Amino acid sequence: MTFRQRYRQLDNPTFVKQMMLRSVYGTMALENQTVPMERLEELYEKVEAERTAKR
């Protein structure tokens, strides 16, 4: 059984985005470096666009 077969939600881009944003937001908050969620969403979209362009 592969990783993606075991965790089907990883095939859902919306789930992956929310998981990533919550993880980064929480980690930054623990380090007392809060970043607005809107800023993290902008950065995620920018990185995702760059990643898609390289394909």
C-alpha positions in Angstrom: 0.0 0.0 0.0 1.5 3.3 -1.0 1.4 6.5 1.0 -1.2 8.2 -1.2 -3.4 5.1 -1.2 -3.4 5.1 2.6 -4.0 8.8 3.0 -6.5 9.7 0.2 -7.0 13.2 1.5 -3.5 14.1 0.2 -5.0 14.0 -3.3 -7.3 16.9 -2.4 -5.4 20.2 -3.1 -7.8 22.1 -0.8 -7.0 19.8 2.1 -3.3 20.0 1.5 -3.4 23.8 1.4 -5.3 24.1 4.6 -3.0 21.6 6.4 0.0 23.5 5.2 -1.3 26.9 6.2 -2.4 25.8 9.6 1.0 24.1 10.2 3.0 27.2 9.2 0.7 29.6 11.1 0.9 27.5 14.2 4.7 27.1 14.0 5.2 30.8 13.5 2.8 31.6 16.4 4.8 29.3 18.7 7.9 31.2 17.8 6.1 34.5 18.6 6.3 35.6 15.0 2.6 35.8 14.0 1.8 36.3 10.3 -1.7 37.1 9.1 -3.4 34.1 7.5 -4.1 36.2 4.4 -0.3 36.7 3.9 0.3 33.0 4.2 -2.4 32.3 1.6 -0.8 34.8 -0.8 2.6 33.1 -0.3 1.1 29.7 -0.8 -0.6 30.7 -4.1 2.6 32.3 -5.3 4.7 29.2 -4.6 2.0 26.9 -6.1 1.9 29.1 -9.3 5.7 28.8 -9.6 5.6 25.1 -9.0 2.9 24.7 -11.7 4.8 26.8 -14.2 7.9 24.6 -13.8 6.0 21.5 -14.8 
